[in-house]
Amino acid sequence: MSEPYEVIPEGIRLALRLTPRANRDGLDGLVADADGRVALQVRVAAPPVEGAANAALIAYLVKTLKLRRSDVRIVSGETARLKILVLSGDGPSLAARLAAWTKGSALRR
């Protein structure tokens, strides 16, 4: 199974699928698309209105992964469910945090 993230020079590139208007914020596991690309499935309670869901997503990642707000950046998919984020920092350390966070998450297709 491939990972939803890769180490890059500035930190981590993370593929993520966001579900807004959920009952609560949380990690739903890993999902794969028809091409086999893997992404984290994350839900947030905020609606997808005026950037609220993106702001809630960033706040959730900051809290969960113990990052600074300035370390999390959406680089593509600002208005889509599938997003690519860059988490700035030490790539191997961030990869270890992501691996620990997603440990035991089953891959859904």
C-alpha positions in Angstrom: 0.0 0.0 0.0 1.3 3.4 -0.9 1.2 6.2 1.7 -0.9 9.4 1.3 2.2 11.5 1.8 5.7 11.9 0.5 8.8 13.6 1.9 9.8 16.6 -0.1 12.6 19.1 0.5 10.4 21.5 2.5 8.6 18.8 4.5 5.7 16.6 3.5 3.3 16.6 0.6 0.0 15.2 1.8 -3.0 14.0 -0.3 -6.3 14.4 1.6 -10.0 14.0 0.9 -12.1 16.3 3.0 -15.7 15.7 4.1 -17.4 18.9 5.4 -20.5 19.2 7.5 -19.7 16.0 9.5 -20.9 15.4 13.1 -17.4 16.0 14.4 -13.8 16.6 13.3 -11.8 13.4 12.8 -9.8 11.0 10.7 -11.8 8.4 8.8 -8.9 6.4 7.5 -7.3 6.0 4.1 -9.1 6.0 0.8 -7.9 5.0 -2.7 -9.3 6.3 -6.0 -9.8 4.3 -9.2 -6.2 4.9 -10.2 -4.9 3.5 -6.9 -3.8 6.9 -5.4 -4.2 6.9 -1.6 -5.4 9.9 0.4 -6.3 10.6 4.0 -10.0 10.8 4.6 -10.7 13.6 7.1 -14.0 15.1 8.2 -14.8 18.5 9.7 -17.9 19.9 11.2 -17.6 23.2 9.4 -19.6 23.8 6.2 -17.9 24.4 2.9 -18.8 28.1 2.9 -16.4 31.0 2.5 -13.4 28.8 3.4 -14.8 27.6 6.7 -14.1 23.9 6.0 -10.5 24.6 4.9 -9.9 26.7 8.0 -11.3 23.9 10.2 -9.2 21.4 8.4 -6.0 23.4 8.9 -6.9 24.0 12.6 -7.5 20.2 13.0 -4.2 19.3 11.4 -2.3 21.9 13.5 -3.8 20.6 16.7 -3.5 16.9 15.9 0.1 17.0 14.4 1.3 19.7 16.8 2.3 22.1 14.0 2.2 25.9 13.7 -0.5 27.4 11.5 2.1 28.8 9.2 3.4 25.2 8.6 0.2 24.0 6.9 -0.6 25.2 3.3 -3.2 24.0 0.8 -1.4 24.0 -2.5 -4.2 22.6 -4.7 -7.9 21.7 -4.3 -8.9 24.9 -2.4 -12.5 24.4 -3.5 -12.5 20.6 -4.1 -12.8 17.7 -1.7 -9.5 16.2 -2.8 -6.7 18.5 -1.6 -2.9 18.5 -1.7 -1.3 20.1 1.3 2.3 20.9 2.2 3.3 20.5 5.8 6.6 22.4 6.3 9.2 21.1 8.7 11.5 18.1 9.1 10.1 15.6 6.5 11.1 12.4 8.3 9.8 13.6 11.6 6.5 14.7 10.1 6.3 11.3 8.2 6.7 9.5 11.6 3.9 11.6 13.1 1.6 10.9 10.2 2.4 7.2 10.3 1.6 7.1 14.0 -1.6 9.0 13.5 -2.9 6.8 10.7 -1.6 3.5 12.2 -4.4 0.9 12.0 -6.4 2.8 9.5 -7.9 0.5 6.9 -7.7 1.3 3.2 -11.1 1.8 1.6 -11.7 1.9 -2.1 
